[in-house]
């Protein structure tokens, strides 16, 4: 579904990604793992059109998308849920979800999708008219995912959805990710949380120093020594 071939990405004169290649299979959860500052978020920003690679290609459903504007990439069905959340904190939960559908014109379907989000995340329905800035960290993460889903993506990219959350909330987020997969949404999950990755994905990549150093079945990472070898 998504094929990345040899992308090199820099911030000015500082190169961050080196010849990164990966594939995301349709109908699967693929994880991109690694420590802080290794290039995981840069990879997602490149795939979503926020950054442009110096060299290399990105194909989504057979179409070259590197260099396209983010709005065009979202319309093609590739949506990013950022780690920073970036909610409109002075707007309500409901209004934030409406903004997630800003590229759409089908108002009836948008209303139906908002109800679907409330089904995924019942707490958001309870807080529909509450300002997003007053939500807890876990509730804000749920709203960020719901907002990303409002674009009706075919492939959802999640950047560190477990970051800073309590274990019980991480479990709830993991259950939602499973449900999204069952509902036909392919997922690229960027994580540092190896336990979450082991529970959810079939295939994993590990980034280290801006390079892919592991490409294989997630179950092969169950040996903690293997994981530490690539992360440390």
Buried (B, 14 or more C-beta within 10 A) or exposed (E): BBBBBEBBBBEEEEEBBBEBBBBBEEEBBBBBBBBEEBBBBBBBBBBBBBBBBEEBBBBBBEEEBBEBEBEEBBBBBBBBBBBEBEBEEEBBBBBBBBEBBEEBEEEEEBEEBBEBBBEBBEBBBEBEEBBBEEBEEBBBBBBBBBBBBBBBBBBBBBBBBBBEBEEEBBBBBBEBBBEBBEEEBBBBBBBBBBEBBBBBBEBBBBBBEBBBBBEEEBEEBEEEEBBEEBBE
